[in-house]
């Protein structure tokens, strides 16, 4: 089992206790450096422009520029994206961006891609908000195109949504492609055909078992080795010591928020499950269940980590080390 951790990027209102954008950036970078010095395999970023659960005028650092900067601020951890929004950038440009950052990071790039879902952001930034069918059609073409641009020369592609005419995606690199989403007919088949890794389930064991069974069947259908695909899920969790009072233990990280507000914000405001404030023993038991279900990679968002590194260190010491 390997582990990754999100850095505080602003999207989940996780930098609002700091007023100066430079101070916010340095707080984010400090978390990345702490992870780099610890046992974590990777650090992760979201691809969003406006905050959740409500869009407010607060800092949210853009994913690709931040990825590139963190590539030079760290030296060991892999750099993940969960996940890049297909609608925000041309797929040929994404292939080029990922190749460039993979070089800048000396081969530590985990490039993520998903279809995208934030209607508010798309409209605010002037991206046409199309139907789900059209967004998925564009996503399917992008995944194939990015894969081909990383593995073939002189690619000519004429799709319904995208086209290229022999672009030079040089330097030639092949970062790991993480495909986000658990759509059973389209997304999981894309994972089987082109993905190096998948991410779905938000830690729900029953959902994960079901989706992995479908992924295995897709792999059989397309002739892919199921075992070579990384199977990841994500947790929103704040680990505390056994016997600790959740209100007291989260006080430094919560700042202005009540415990319930903190848990809602920690889930992104969009999940049906609030962020968990649990002991590391409970967290370890959950990870064991995920491993038994077939997960081999856990990516965690720790709310309030910009202001308090202790829960991340506790997670590393009590959980990550246990499974390493």
N, C-alpha and C positions, 0 to 999 in steps of 0.2 A: 504494500500500500504506500502510495506517495501522497503528499499533501501540498496544497497551495493556499495562499492567503491573499485576499483583496487589500489593496492600499486605499486609503480614504481619498477619493477623487472629487468629492463635492456632491455627487448625484443624489446620495441618500442623506442630504443635509448633515454630512459628517465633518464639515469644516466650518460651520457657522459660528462657533464660539471664538473663532479667530477673525479679526476684521481685515487685516492687511493681506492682500492676495499673495504677496511674496512669503509671508509667514505661513499661509495656508499651504503653499507649494512645498516649503521646507518641512512642514509637518508630514505631508504625504511622503516626501523623499526619506524622511527619518524612519518611517515605517518600512519602506522598501529596503533601506540599509540594515535595519534590525533583522528583517527576514533573511537578507543576504548573509548575515553573520550567523544565522541559526541553522536548523535542520530542514527548513522548508525547501521543497523542490522548485517552487515558482511563486511569483507575485502576479496579481491579476488586475485588470482594468475593465470597466464597463464602456459601452459606446453610447453615451447619451449627452445631450446638450442642456437640458433643463432638469431641475430637481424633481424628486418625488417625495412624499405622495402628492404634493401640489407644486406646480411650476411657480417658483418665486425667483426674484432677482438676486441670486446667490451664485458664487463661483462654482462652475463645473468644468474641470479641465478636459480638453479634447483628447481622445484616446490615442491617435497615432503620434501626435507630437509628444505626448507624455510617454508613450512607449519608447520612443527614440531617446528621450532625455534620460529615462530610467535605465536604459541600456548602458549609458555611460556613467551613471551613478552607482551601478552595481557591477559585480564581477563574476558571480557564480550562479545565482538563481535564474531560472528560465522566466521569460516574459510572456504572460498570457493575456488573452482578450476573450471575455465571455459576454457576448461575442460581438464582433464587428457587424454593423448594420449594413446589409447589402445595398439598401437604397441610398445610402449617403455617399457612396464613391463608386466610380467606374471599376469593374472587376479587374481590368488590365492594370489600372493604377494601383489597386490593392496588391496585385501580384508584385508590382515594382516596389511598393512601399515595404512589403514584407521581406522581399529579398534584400533591400537596403538595410533594414533594421537587423536582419539576421547577420549581415556582415558586421554592422556596428557593434553588435552584442557578442561577436565571435561564436555564432551558431546557437544562440539561446532563445530564438523566436518561436512562440506558439501562436500562430495566427488563427484567430477565431472568426467564424462567419455564421450569420443567421439571417432570416428573411426580414426581420424588423417588425415592430408592432406599435411604436409610439406615435399615434396619429397627431397628437398635439405638436410634437417636435417636427415631424415631416412638414406640416402646414406652416409652422412658424418660420422654418428655414427655407420655405419655397419649394420643397420637394413635392411632386404630385402624389397625392394620397390615392393610390389605386386600389382595386379590389384585392381581396386575399388571393384569388386565383392568379391575378397578374403579378402580385408580389412573389408568390411561390414560383411562378413561371420564370421570372427574372432570377430568382435565387438558384433554381436548378441550372440555368445556363451559366450563372456566375461560378458555381462550384466546379462544373466541368471545365470552364474556361481557365480559371485560376490553376487548376491541376495541370492542364495541358501547357500553360505558359511556363510552369515550373519544370516541366519534364520533356517538352518538345521544342524544336526550333521551327521558325517560319510558320507559325500557326495562322491559319486563315479560318475565320469563324463567322458565319452569317446566321444569326439566330433571330428570333422574333423580338428579343429585347436588347441584345448586345451583338456587336460585331467588332472584329479586329482584322487587320491585314498585315501579318508578319511583323508584329512589334518586337523590338529587341529588349527582352526582359533580362538584362545583364546588369550586375553580376548574376551568374547562374546559381541559384540556390533552391533548396527544397525544404522550407520550414515545415514543421508539423502543422497540419490543417485540422483544427478543432471545429466540428460542426455542432451548433447548438440547436436543441429542439428534439421533441420526441414524436413528431408526426409519423404515423406508422406506415403509410403508403409511399410518401415522398421523401421526407427527411431521413428516416432510417435507411432507406434504400440508397440515398446519396452517401451516407456514412459507409455503407458496405462497398460502394463502388469507388469512392474517392477519399474518404476520411481517414485520418490517422488517429482521431479521437472523437468521442461523442460526449455530450453532457445533457442530462435530463433527470427528472424525477424529484428534484429538491429534497433528497434524502428520504423519500417515501419508499420503503422496502417493497411493498406490494406492487407499486407502479413500476419500479425498477425491474423486478423479476419479469413482469409482463413485457416490458419494452425490450429487454435483452433477449427474450425468447424470439421476438419478432425480428430483431437485428440478426440473430443467429440464422434464421430462415432466409433472410435477404442475402446473407453471406453465402449460404449454400447455393442460392439461386444464381448468383453472379460469379461463383467460383473464388470467393475471397476467404482468406484465412481469418476466421473470427477472432482467434487468440492474438493476432497482431494489432488489433484495434484497442486503444486505451478507452476504458469505460469509466467515465467520471460522473459525479453528482455534486451538487452544491448544498452547503449548509449555512444558515444564518444563525450564529450562535455566539453567546458570551459565556465563556467557561469561568466558573467560580470554584472556590475550595469547598470541600464537604463541610456542611454545617454553617456555611456563611449565609448571612442575611442578604437576599437579592437586592434590596433597596440600598443598603450600605455598600455592598460590593460594587455596584454599578454607579455610585454617586459621582465619582471623578469623570467617568466616561459619559454619563448622561447629560451633564451640564444643566441646561434650562428645562429639560424634558422630564416628565413623570416616567415611572417605570413602564407603564402601558404605552405611552407615546414613544418611548425609546425602543420598545419591542416592535411597534408598528413601523417606525422609520427604519429599524434594522432589517426589516423584511423587504424594504423597497416600497412599502405601501401598496403593493400590487399582489402580494401572495396571500393565499387563503390561510397560511400558517404564519403566526407572528414569530419573530426571532426568539430563540430559546435562551433563557438564562438557566444554565444547568451545571452540575458538577462535572469535573473532568472524568470521574468514574462513569457517570451516566453517558457522557460523550464517547468514551472508549467502548462502552457496551453497544452504542448505536453504530459506531464504526465497524465493530465486529459483525453486526447484523448486515451492514452494507457489503462487507467483504464476502460473507456467506451468500449474498444475493448475486454476486458477480462483479461488484464495483472494485476497481483497483486504483482509483484516484479520487480524493476528496478535496474540494475547493471550498474554503470557508470565508464568509464575510463576518468580521467581528465589529459590531457597532461601537463607535466611540474610541477606536484604537488610535486615532490622531492625538487624543489627549491622555491616553493611558495605555502604555505598552504592556502592562503586567498581564492582562488576560491572554495576549498573544504569546508571551513567554511561558505562561502556565500551560497553555495548549501545547506548545512545543515540548516542554519538559515532560508533561504527564501523558500526552497522547501520541504526538508525532514520534517521539523516541521509542515508545512502546511498540509501534508497528514498523519501525525502520529495520 
